[in-house]
Amino acid sequence: MVTLDELLQLYDYFGYLGILSISFIISILIFIPIPYFPIPFIAALNKNLDPHLISLAGTIGAVAAKMIIFYLSYYGRNILGNKTKKRMFPLQKLLSKYGWLGAFIATMTPLSGNVIYISLGLTKYNPWKFVTAIFAGELFYNEIIVSTAVFLGRPFVERIILETTINQTNFIIEAVISIGIVGITLLISKNGLG
């Protein structure tokens, strides 16, 4: 079983590039919504990593994946028939007005925002507006997660690691005392004092 200390050391090894890669992989999965928030949260428990760089690495990975999804639907619109494109016009009008807010909020929901990203792509939403909304939303979301981990999680983890260290020290002391008692008992029984 992996201990918490070993898990934090794993983040030392992979660092910011690992966080970026994991956030990209999780975000690119369109039909399998995997929660992303444990990645920056656990990474922020590691004091060797800068919290803001953790947020930035996670944001860049997620934005890159969401841009791929957006562009696939953006250029995939060409395979739609004219009738379907006409039916999408009211949605296109709505998204041109509220698309930035929708994309921003979609990044912070626990549900997958891919439906919104695909809709924005299909309606030919402005890619620059899309990327700014996604970047702002992801960075805000990651900063909240990382700040929570730093201010609430780190003290808790430090206490657990400290208690584990104390328990290991107690275990060693108890083991030495037990061995001493067994040794004295064997010595007494061997010499016939008992």
C-alpha positions as CSV (number, residue, x, y, z in Angstrom):
1,M,0.0,0.0,0.0
2,V,1.3,3.5,-0.9
3,T,1.6,5.8,2.0
4,L,0.7,9.5,1.9
5,D,4.4,10.4,2.1
6,E,5.3,8.2,-0.9
7,L,2.4,9.7,-2.9
8,L,3.7,13.2,-2.2
9,Q,7.2,12.1,-3.3
10,L,5.7,10.9,-6.5
11,Y,4.7,14.5,-7.3
12,D,8.3,15.5,-6.6
13,Y,9.4,13.1,-9.3
14,F,6.9,13.9,-12.0
15,G,6.4,17.6,-11.0
16,Y,4.5,20.1,-13.0
17,L,4.9,18.2,-16.3
18,G,3.1,15.3,-14.7
19,I,0.3,17.5,-13.5
20,L,-0.1,19.0,-16.9
21,S,-0.1,15.6,-18.6
22,I,-2.6,14.1,-16.2
23,S,-4.9,17.1,-16.5
24,F,-4.7,16.8,-20.3
25,I,-5.5,13.1,-20.4
26,I,-8.4,13.5,-18.0
27,S,-9.8,16.4,-19.9
28,I,-9.5,14.9,-23.4
29,L,-11.7,11.9,-22.4
30,I,-15.0,13.0,-23.8
31,F,-17.4,10.3,-22.8
32,I,-15.7,9.2,-19.5
33,P,-16.1,12.0,-17.0
34,I,-13.2,11.5,-14.5
35,P,-13.0,13.9,-11.6
36,Y,-9.9,16.1,-11.9
37,F,-9.8,17.9,-8.6
38,P,-7.8,15.2,-6.7
39,I,-4.7,15.8,-8.9
40,P,-4.1,19.5,-8.0
41,F,-5.3,18.9,-4.4
42,I,-2.8,16.1,-3.7
43,A,-0.1,17.9,-5.5
44,A,-0.6,21.0,-3.4
45,L,0.0,19.0,-0.2
46,N,3.6,18.7,-1.4
47,K,5.5,21.6,0.0
48,N,8.2,21.3,-2.7
49,L,5.8,22.4,-5.4
50,D,4.6,26.0,-5.9
51,P,0.8,26.1,-5.5
52,H,0.4,28.7,-8.3
53,L,2.5,26.7,-10.7
54,I,0.4,23.6,-9.9
55,S,-2.7,25.6,-10.9
56,L,-1.1,26.9,-14.0
57,A,0.2,23.4,-15.1
58,G,-3.3,21.9,-14.6
59,T,-4.9,24.8,-16.4
60,I,-2.7,24.5,-19.4
61,G,-3.2,20.7,-19.7
62,A,-7.0,21.1,-19.4
63,V,-7.2,24.0,-21.8
64,A,-5.2,22.2,-24.5
65,A,-7.5,19.2,-24.3
66,K,-10.6,21.3,-24.4
67,M,-9.3,23.2,-27.4
68,I,-8.9,19.9,-29.3
69,I,-12.5,19.0,-28.4
70,F,-13.7,22.4,-29.5
71,Y,-11.8,22.4,-32.8
72,L,-13.0,18.9,-33.6
73,S,-16.6,20.1,-33.3
74,Y,-15.8,23.4,-34.9
75,Y,-14.5,21.8,-38.1
76,G,-16.8,18.8,-37.7
77,R,-19.7,21.2,-38.4
78,N,-19.0,20.9,-42.1
79,I,-20.4,17.4,-42.2
80,L,-23.8,18.5,-40.9
81,G,-26.5,19.0,-43.4
82,N,-28.0,22.5,-44.2
83,K,-31.2,21.6,-42.4
84,T,-29.4,20.8,-39.2
85,K,-27.4,24.0,-39.5
86,K,-30.6,26.0,-39.8
87,R,-32.0,24.4,-36.7
88,M,-28.9,25.3,-34.8
89,F,-29.2,29.0,-35.6
90,P,-31.2,29.9,-32.4
91,L,-28.6,28.0,-30.3
92,Q,-25.8,29.8,-32.2
93,K,-27.5,33.2,-31.4
94,L,-27.8,32.3,-27.8
95,L,-24.3,31.1,-27.4
96,S,-22.8,34.1,-29.2
97,K,-24.4,36.2,-26.4
98,Y,-23.8,33.9,-23.4
99,G,-21.1,31.5,-24.6
100,W,-18.2,33.0,-22.6
101,L,-20.2,32.7,-19.4
102,G,-21.4,29.2,-20.2
103,A,-17.8,28.0,-21.0
104,F,-16.5,29.7,-17.9
105,I,-19.1,28.1,-15.6
106,A,-18.8,24.7,-17.4
107,T,-15.1,24.5,-16.3
108,M,-16.1,24.6,-12.6
109,T,-19.0,22.1,-12.6
110,P,-18.3,18.6,-11.4
111,L,-20.1,17.3,-14.5
112,S,-18.3,17.2,-17.8
113,G,-18.6,20.4,-19.7
114,N,-17.9,18.7,-23.0
115,V,-21.5,19.1,-24.2
116,I,-21.1,22.8,-23.9
117,Y,-17.7,22.8,-25.6
118,I,-19.0,20.7,-28.4
119,S,-22.0,23.0,-28.8
120,L,-19.8,26.1,-28.9
121,G,-17.6,24.5,-31.6
122,L,-20.6,23.4,-33.7
123,T,-22.0,26.9,-33.6
124,K,-18.7,28.4,-34.7
125,Y,-18.1,30.3,-31.5
126,N,-15.1,32.6,-31.6
127,P,-12.1,30.4,-30.6
128,W,-10.3,33.3,-28.8
129,K,-13.3,34.0,-26.7
130,F,-13.6,30.3,-26.0
131,V,-9.9,29.9,-25.0
132,T,-10.0,32.9,-22.7
133,A,-13.2,31.7,-21.0
134,I,-11.8,28.2,-20.5
135,F,-8.4,29.5,-19.3
136,A,-10.0,31.9,-16.8
137,G,-12.5,29.3,-15.5
138,E,-9.9,26.5,-15.2
139,L,-7.3,28.8,-13.5
140,F,-10.0,30.0,-11.1
141,Y,-11.1,26.5,-10.3
142,N,-7.6,25.2,-9.9
143,E,-6.7,28.1,-7.6
144,I,-9.6,27.3,-5.4
145,I,-8.7,23.6,-5.2
146,V,-5.0,24.3,-4.5
147,S,-5.7,27.1,-2.0
148,T,-8.0,24.7,-0.1
149,A,-5.3,22.1,-0.1
150,V,-2.7,24.5,1.1
151,F,-4.7,26.1,3.9
152,L,-6.8,23.2,5.1
153,G,-5.1,20.0,3.8
154,R,-1.4,20.7,4.5
155,P,-1.9,21.1,8.3
156,F,-4.0,17.9,8.4
157,V,-1.4,15.9,6.4
158,E,1.5,17.2,8.5
159,R,-0.4,16.1,11.6
160,I,-0.9,12.6,10.1
161,I,2.7,12.3,9.1
162,L,3.8,13.5,12.5
163,E,1.6,11.0,14.3
164,T,2.8,8.3,12.0
165,T,6.4,9.2,12.9
166,I,5.6,9.3,16.6
167,N,3.8,6.0,16.3
168,Q,6.8,4.4,14.6
169,T,9.1,5.8,17.4
170,N,6.7,4.4,20.0
171,F,6.6,1.1,18.1
172,I,10.4,0.9,18.2
173,I,10.5,1.7,21.9
174,E,7.8,-0.8,22.6
175,A,9.7,-3.5,20.6
176,V,12.9,-2.9,22.4
177,I,11.2,-3.1,25.8
178,S,9.3,-6.2,24.7
179,I,12.5,-7.9,23.6
180,G,14.1,-6.9,26.9
181,I,11.3,-8.4,28.9
182,V,11.4,-11.6,26.8
183,G,15.2,-11.7,27.3
184,I,14.9,-11.2,31.0
185,T,12.2,-13.8,31.3
186,L,14.3,-16.4,29.3
187,L,17.3,-15.6,31.5
188,I,15.3,-16.0,34.6
189,S,13.7,-19.3,33.5
190,K,17.1,-20.6,32.2
191,N,18.9,-19.9,35.5
192,G,16.0,-21.4,37.5
193,L,15.2,-18.3,39.4
194,G,11.5,-18.6,38.5
